[in-house]
């Protein structure tokens, strides 16, 4: 079992985190999972998308920070403020772990992001307290996503209507390599929201840049199966997390 509470990491209402803490205090310090939900950075979606994963990980002995952040729409998000929020939350987490204010292990801090959340996790990994990253069908190339019309115009909403090459490069994990941390990329080959080819390209490029990347391509899995802890597609992520938290 785990207890939950909400913690603000800034004054904006969306700068908040739902913390799931295992009740077995004798097992502390716990490995830490930082969850980042998807939804194409839009305020139509929120951290509730990751609550099933949060519950499973907390029941498995993880301290979970399920992050909310400013999103596009009426929430004040976009580039770079959405990423700024994630970085601010990670900085606070790192400080609280160092101070002993959280019962987590600073040597085992893993971000798990789905779709646009995977995009944020991979970008925020630079200069952060993270020790590893899991990208579940992550958005890794914003130019390719925009050209393909993915997310019904979501990239334009996030970057602005006429982003230049510098914006595309700065906001794309594919062009910010190496990350410098172990990574797992999980993608279903039946994903029609973010094509699996994006993750194939990213994994190859990250390895070429010197990153340690495990890649799991799940036959028949769609965009949402990889973030569903009740689906077999989640097993690759669950097993990898067990290994890195050991």
C-alpha positions in Angstrom: 0.0 0.0 0.0 1.0 3.6 -0.5 -0.1 7.0 0.8 -0.6 10.0 -1.5 -0.4 13.7 -1.1 -0.1 16.8 -3.4 2.9 19.1 -3.2 3.3 22.5 -5.0 6.6 23.3 -6.7 5.6 26.8 -7.7 2.8 29.3 -7.6 1.0 28.4 -10.8 -1.8 25.8 -10.1 -0.3 23.4 -12.6 3.1 23.5 -10.9 2.2 20.6 -8.6 3.1 17.0 -8.1 1.1 14.1 -6.7 3.4 12.0 -4.5 2.8 8.3 -3.9 4.9 7.1 -0.9 5.2 3.4 0.1 4.1 2.7 3.6 7.0 0.3 4.3 9.3 2.9 5.8 11.8 0.2 6.8 12.5 -0.2 3.0 13.6 3.4 2.6 15.4 5.0 0.9 13.1 4.0 -2.0 14.0 4.2 -5.7 12.3 7.3 -7.2 10.1 7.4 -10.3 9.2 10.8 -11.8 6.2 10.4 -14.1 5.4 12.7 -17.0 2.1 12.3 -18.8 1.4 12.8 -22.5 -1.4 14.5 -24.4 0.6 16.6 -26.9 1.4 19.2 -24.2 -2.3 20.3 -24.2 -4.3 21.2 -21.1 -7.0 18.8 -22.2 -4.9 16.1 -20.5 -3.3 16.0 -17.0 -1.4 13.8 -14.6 -4.3 11.5 -14.1 -3.1 9.7 -17.2 -0.2 8.3 -15.3 -1.9 7.5 -12.0 -2.3 3.8 -12.9 1.5 3.5 -13.4 2.0 5.6 -10.2 -0.1 3.1 -8.2 1.7 0.1 -9.5 5.2 1.5 -8.9 4.3 2.7 -5.4 2.9 -0.7 -4.5 6.2 -2.1 -5.8 8.2 0.0 -3.4 8.9 3.2 -5.5 8.6 6.7 -4.2 6.6 8.3 -7.1 6.5 12.0 -8.1 3.7 12.3 -10.7 4.3 15.7 -12.2 1.9 18.2 -13.6 3.2 21.1 -15.6 1.8 24.1 -17.6 0.3 23.0 -20.9 -0.8 24.7 -24.0 -4.3 26.0 -24.4 -5.4 28.2 -21.5 -2.8 27.0 -19.0 0.2 29.2 -20.0 2.4 26.4 -21.3 4.4 26.0 -24.5 8.1 26.4 -25.3 10.1 26.7 -23.2 7.9 27.2 -20.1 6.6 23.7 -20.1 10.1 22.3 -20.0 11.1 25.0 -17.4 8.4 23.6 -15.1 9.7 20.0 -15.4 13.3 21.2 -14.7 12.1 23.2 -11.7 10.3 20.2 -10.3 13.4 18.0 -10.8 15.7 20.6 -9.2 13.4 20.7 -6.2 13.3 16.9 -6.0 17.1 16.7 -6.1 17.3 19.2 -3.3 14.8 17.4 -1.2 16.5 14.1 -1.7 19.8 15.6 -0.7 18.3 17.2 2.4 16.6 13.9 3.4 13.2 15.6 3.1 12.1 12.8 0.8 12.6 9.1 1.7 14.1 8.4 -1.8 17.5 7.2 -3.0 19.3 10.0 -5.0 21.3 7.3 -6.8 18.1 5.8 -8.2 15.9 8.5 -9.8 14.2 7.5 -13.0 11.9 9.6 -15.2 9.1 7.7 -17.0 7.4 9.7 -19.7 4.7 8.8 -22.2 4.4 10.5 -25.6 4.9 14.3 -25.0 5.9 13.3 -21.5 8.6 11.2 -22.9 9.8 14.2 -24.9 10.0 16.2 -21.7 11.7 13.5 -19.8 14.5 13.1 -22.4 15.1 16.8 -22.6 15.0 17.4 -18.9 17.5 14.6 -18.3 20.3 17.0 -19.1 21.8 18.5 -15.9 19.2 17.0 -13.6 19.1 14.6 -10.6 17.9 11.8 -12.9 19.9 8.6 -13.2 17.9 7.0 -16.0 15.0 7.7 -18.4 12.2 5.6 -19.8 10.5 6.9 -22.9 7.1 5.3 -23.7 6.3 6.1 -27.4 8.2 9.4 -26.9 8.0 12.4 -29.2 11.6 12.8 -30.2 11.6 14.8 -33.5 9.4 17.9 -33.5 10.1 18.8 -37.1 9.1 15.3 -38.3 6.0 15.4 -36.1 5.0 18.8 -37.5 5.6 17.8 -41.1 3.5 14.6 -40.6 0.7 16.6 -38.9 0.9 14.6 -35.8 -1.3 15.6 -32.9 -3.6 17.7 -35.0 -1.3 20.7 -35.0 0.2 20.1 -31.5 3.7 21.1 -32.4 2.6 24.5 -33.7 0.6 25.0 -30.5 3.7 24.1 -28.5 6.5 25.9 -30.4 4.5 28.6 -32.0 3.1 28.9 -35.5 6.4 29.5 -37.3 9.3 27.9 -35.4 12.7 28.4 -36.9 15.4 25.8 -37.1 16.9 26.7 -33.8 13.6 26.1 -32.0 13.1 22.7 -33.7 16.7 21.7 -32.8 16.5 23.0 -29.2 13.1 21.3 -28.5 13.9 17.9 -30.1 15.5 15.1 -28.0 16.9 13.7 -31.3 19.0 16.8 -31.7 20.1 17.1 -28.1 22.2 13.9 -27.9 23.9 12.5 -26.0 21.7 12.4 -22.9 24.4 10.8 -20.9 22.1 8.5 -18.9 20.9 4.9 -19.5 17.6 4.9 -21.4 14.8 2.5 -22.3 12.7 3.4 -25.3 9.5 1.4 -25.7 7.2 1.7 -28.7 4.5 -0.3 -30.3 4.6 -1.1 -34.0 0.9 -0.4 -34.3 1.2 3.1 -33.0 -0.7 5.6 -35.3 -0.2 8.6 -33.0 3.6 8.7 -32.9 5.0 6.3 -35.6 7.4 3.7 -34.4 10.0 4.8 -36.9 10.6 7.9 -34.8 11.8 5.8 -31.9 13.9 3.5 -34.2 15.7 6.6 -35.5 16.1 8.1 -32.0 17.5 4.9 -30.5 20.0 4.5 -33.3 21.1 8.1 -33.1 21.5 8.0 -29.3 23.6 4.9 -29.5 25.8 6.5 -32.1 26.2 9.5 -29.8 27.5 7.2 -27.1 24.3 6.7 -25.0 23.4 3.4 -23.5 19.9 2.7 -24.9 17.7 -0.3 -24.6 15.0 -0.4 -27.2 11.8 -2.6 -27.0 9.5 -2.7 -29.9 6.2 -4.3 -29.0 4.3 -6.2 -31.8 0.7 -5.1 -32.1 0.8 -2.5 -29.4 -0.7 0.9 -30.1 0.2 4.3 -28.6 -1.6 3.8 -25.3 -0.8 0.2 -24.6 2.8 1.0 -23.6 1.6 3.2 -20.8 -1.0 0.8 -19.5 0.3 -1.2 -16.6 -2.4 -3.8 -17.2 -1.3 -4.5 -20.8 1.5 -6.9 -21.7 3.3 -4.0 -23.5 4.1 -2.5 -20.1 6.2 -5.5 -19.1 9.3 -4.3 -20.9 9.3 -1.1 -18.9 8.4 -2.8 -15.6 11.2 -5.4 -15.9 13.8 -2.7 -16.9 12.7 -0.5 -13.9 13.2 -3.5 -11.6 16.7 -4.0 -12.9 17.8 -0.3 -12.6 16.3 -0.1 -9.1 18.0 -3.2 -7.7 
